[in-house]
Amino acid sequence: MRNESRAAALFLAPAMLVIFVLFLLPAAASLLLSVTDFDIYALADTSNVRFVGASNYQALFGDSVFWRALRNTLYFAGLGGPLTVMIALASALLVNAKLTRFKSLFRTIYFAPVVTSLVAVSIVFRYVFHVRVGLLNQLFEALGLAPIDWLGDPRFAMPAIVVLAVWKNFGYSMIIFVAGLQSIPEELYEAARIDGAGRLQQFRHVTIPMLGPTFLFVGIVTAVGYLQLFAEPYVMTPDGGPLKSTLSVVMLMYEQGFRWWSLGYAAAIAFVLFVVIALATVIQFRLQTARDRAAASAARAAKIVEGEA
Amino acid sequence: MKARRGTVLLHIALVLGAVITLVPLAWMVSASFMLTGEASSYPPRLVPSAATLDNYRALFTRMRIGRSFLNSTIVSVSITVLSVLFNSMAGYAFAKLRFRGRDRLFGLLLGALVIPTQIGMLPLFLMMKTAGLVNTYWGVILPSAASIFGIFLMRQFMSSIPDDLLDAARIDGASELRIYWSIVLPLARPILVTLALFTFMASWNDFMWPLIVLTGEDKYILPVAIATLSGEHAQDIELMMASSVLTILPVLILFIALQRYYIAGLMMGSVKG
C-alpha cells in the first residue's frame, strides 16, 4: 500500500504541479486581482497597487459597453447553442440511419470543420460574408434575393458569426449524438412498435427521452464554449462590429486587460463570465433533471393505466 | 418502393449537408491559387483562371511564414509529448494506484472543468512576466503541459486494465515505474494515440493564450501570425486564403489519417464510465 502511495505522489506530481500552479492558482488569483486597481502603473511598479473592494464590479455594472458585450454574448449563445444542437442531432440521425451508405465518409466530412483552426476559418468566412463578392451573397443573387451586408449591418453581424460557429461545431456534437443513439437498446423500439407506435412516435417516446443525458452533455459543452466567444469577432470584426453588436465578453476582457492593461478591471469581467458560465451549467442540469423526473413519472403512470386495462 | 424513395431522400439530404460543409473549405483552397484580385473580381470566379503558387511563395518569402510554421511545430510537438506523458502518469495513478484522498482529488479536478480558461490568463501573464517567460516557447508550452480532460480520458481507459495483471507484476518485485512503463503504456497505446492527436490539434489551433504571451513576431505560432496578417493585408483575399490553407492543412491531414482514433476517443470521453 505504502509503495503505491509513494509511487502515486511521483506519478501525480508533474500534472498536478502544472494544473495547480498554472491553472487553479491563477484562476483564484483572478478573484484577488479583481478587487485591486491593478493597471498600467502597477505593471511598471507593483507598489502602485491598491485594494479597492467592489469598485471594479460597480464600475462594470454601470458600464453600458459591458452590458452590450454581455447581451451580445448571451444572444450568440442563445441563438447558436440550440441551432448547433438541433443540426447536430439531425445530422446524427441521418448518418446513423440503417439505410445510410458511406456512413464514415459523411461522418468525416461533417466533422472536418471541427479540427480546423478557428482563426483560419474566421478569415475565410470574413470573405464568405463579403457584401459584394462573398459566396453567400453570390448564392443570394443567384436565387434572386437581395444581398445582405452581413458584417456591416448591426442586425446581421452576430447572426453571421452564429452561422460560422454552427458550421464549425455541429460535427462535434453530432458524434456525441451518434454515440448516444447507438447506445439505445433495440428492444425499446421493438416494444414501442408492438404497442403500435409509428416512426414519429418512436422518436418522441423512445429516442428523445433516452437521449436525455446526451442532450445535457452536448448542451453544457456547447453553451460553455459559446459563452467564451472570442476568436471569431476578434478576426472578423476587430472593432467590435457595427454599433458594437459583435463585441463579446471575452473580447472586452482581452481589450481591457491586454491593450489598456487595466488588469484589475479585466479580472472582474473574467469573474462575472465565470459566474454566468456556472449558472448556465446549473440551469441546464436542473432543467434536464426535471425533464427526466417528468418522463419517469409519465412512464409510471402509463404502466399503472396499462395494468388496470 | 417506399423504402427506396426514403433512401434516395436520405442520401440527397446527406449530400446536400456535405456540400454545404465543404464549400467554404473548397473555395478557400481554390482562391489560394488565384491571381491577386481574382477572388474579388466581378462577375465572381469560383476556380482560378491560371493556378499560381504566387500567394504561397509570397507567404514564405516576404511574410516569412516558414518561421511561424516552425514555431507551431516546435510548440505543438513539445506540448503533445509532455502532456501525454504527464496526463497518462496521473491518469494511471487515479485509475490503478491506491492512495488516500484519491477519489476526492479526482472529483475536485472534474469540478474544475467548469472554470473557463480565460479567467486565469491575467494573473498567469503576470506570473510569466515575473518568471521571464513572456515571448518564449516555454511560456506557451508549460500551461498546456497537463490537462484535466486528458487525465480524465486516461483514467477512463486505464480503469479497464485488469488489476490481477498489475498485482502479479508487483508480486514478482517490479517497481511501480517499471509496471507503468512496460505493462500499462503498451496496453494503453490506442488511447495514447488518441490523446496525442487531440492535444496536437488543440495546441496547433490554440489562439488566445499564444496571442497574449507571444509578443514578438519571430515567436508567433500560425494562428497568431495569420490573425496579424489578416489585419494588415485585409484586401489581399488570395494571400489570406493561402495562409489559412497552410494553417489548416497539417491538422486536417492528420485527422483524416487517424480519424478512427480521434472519433473513438471522443465517444469514450462522452459516455459515462
Interface residues (C-beta under 8 A of the other chain):
Chain A: M1 N3 E4 S5 A7 A8 A9 L10 F11 L12 P14 A15 M16 L17 V18 I19 L22 F23 L24 L25 P26 A27 A29 S30 L32 L33 S91 L94 V95 A97 L99 T100 R101 F106 R107 T108 I109 Y110 F111 A112 P113 V115 T116 S117 L118 V119 A120 V121 I123 V124 F125 R126 Y127 V128 H130 R132 V133 L135 Q138 W167 G171 Y172 I175 I176 V178 A179 S183 P213 T214 F217 V224 L227 Q228 F230 A231 Y234 V235 P238 V250 M253 Y254 G257 F258 L263 A266 A267 A270 F271 L273 F274 I277 A278 T281
Chain B: A3 G6 T7 L10 H11 A13 L14 G17 A18 I20 T21 L22 V23 P24 L25 W27 M28 A31 A39 S40 S41 Y42 P44 L85 F86 N87 M89 A90 Y92 A93 F94 L97 R98 F99 R100 R102 L109 A112 V114 I115 P116 T117 Q118 I119 G120 M121 L122 P123 L124 F125 L126 M127 L142 P143 A145 A146 S147 I148 I151 R170 S175 E176 L177 Y180 M201 W204 N205 F207 M208 I212 L222 P223 V224 I226 A227 S230 G231 I237 M240 M241 S243 S244 V245 T247 I248 V251 L252 F255 I256 Q259 Y262 I263 L266 M267 S270 V271 K272
